[in-house]
């Protein structure tokens, strides 16, 4: 593992025993501490079987570098983000592979102020340090301080600031934690809602963290994982369903009929809520699917700003423009008042308030938007050469009275439809997203033509 192939585009991820193990984690922890000359570094970990031992190895590397560890124990990535800001730490590390297969693990790392690492000045230097292991001699060894209880309390206090509990009406909500790290945090949030007498009845399914994932890897984006949440909503006659991925920095919504709501429409809904709450709002969105969000932002007189996909790019854009909210169609939602970071807990709290105040169901709130701007959902292709395939698509549509945007991959827009095609940041895939203005019948024929031009196989 000398070349540290677990360093990906903007995080660390690898197959256990192949390109990530305890030794690699030790080296990364020590490299992060040395690079930042850190006093304190926050560590949390998800529910995977190797995560606690990988976190312990990371902590050993940090303390051997003379830095202290603020230990969150099992926690979500967003809990690590907030703890870095709340406790003024120099950096934070979450040991997680999120929704990746069971034989994978990895890390998400931020620096002071919960800011993403700079690719050249931070990420690559940490990689080099971990690779060549040119450690500085230290006479002192750092300490490990357990801050689990205190940190979670501070985190919950912060996320509840996004909802006015006095405006909630009686609602029944199914929450599927997927045997991931979300379960204990959801339980603490429910305790706090009960303390404030919020009239929300939570039906919590698969709440117990279990690294064997007996009900499948918690990746609610996959259609095969939808039925368990959908059926629970229907059986419980609930008002909506929420499902989390493994480290719960993403949440996914199901309406009162158990229907899955694609995340681009949640981006539009959250944008609308913030625009109604504040004046002169700026919203960051990615370029994959944007008709619905752009229409909402424009019609309400706010400012929409397009960003390249990926947490580092969205967070940079939010800070640069002082945006109140940023959303990606992958279900990452970013909040200015949450240290510009993504959260899976804040969105559902905001949505239950919106449903309460409007006295409209989630399905009713979404129906017109989904009819007005149908989309394909993300379609992935394996190809021999991604650059050649994308160029083939570009040439086919060149000069056809279309606007071309290269903010992220290739976006081509016509009067009533558009598409985005891009290389994945994390996998050897091409990703296609297509949307129209009120004409869902044309989506399949347009996809078929683009698929022929791509020349790859769907996965």
Secondary structure, DSSP 8 states (H G I E B T S, - for coil): -TT-TTB-SSSEEEEBTTTB-HHHHHHHHHHHHHHHT-SEEEEEE-SSTTHHHHHHHHHHHHHHTT-EEEEEEE--HHHHHHHHHHTT-SEEEEE--TTS-TTEEEEEEEEGGGEE--IIIIIHHHHHHHHH------SS---EEE-HHHHHHHHHHHHGGGS-GGG---EEEEEE-TTSTHHHHHHHHHHHHHHTT--EEEEEES-S--TT-TT----TTSGGGHHHHHHHHHHHT-SEEEEE-TTSS-EEEE-TTS-EE-HHHHHHHHHHHHHHHSSS-EEEEESSS-HHHHHHHHHTT-EEEEE-SSHHHHHHHHHHHT-SEEE-TTS-EEEGGGTTEE-SHHHHHHHHHHHHHHT--HHHHHHHHHHHS-B---EEEE-S-HHHHHHHHHHHHTTSS-EEE-SSSEEEE-SSEEEEEEE-SSSS-EEEEEEESS-GGGHHHHHHHHHHHH--EE-
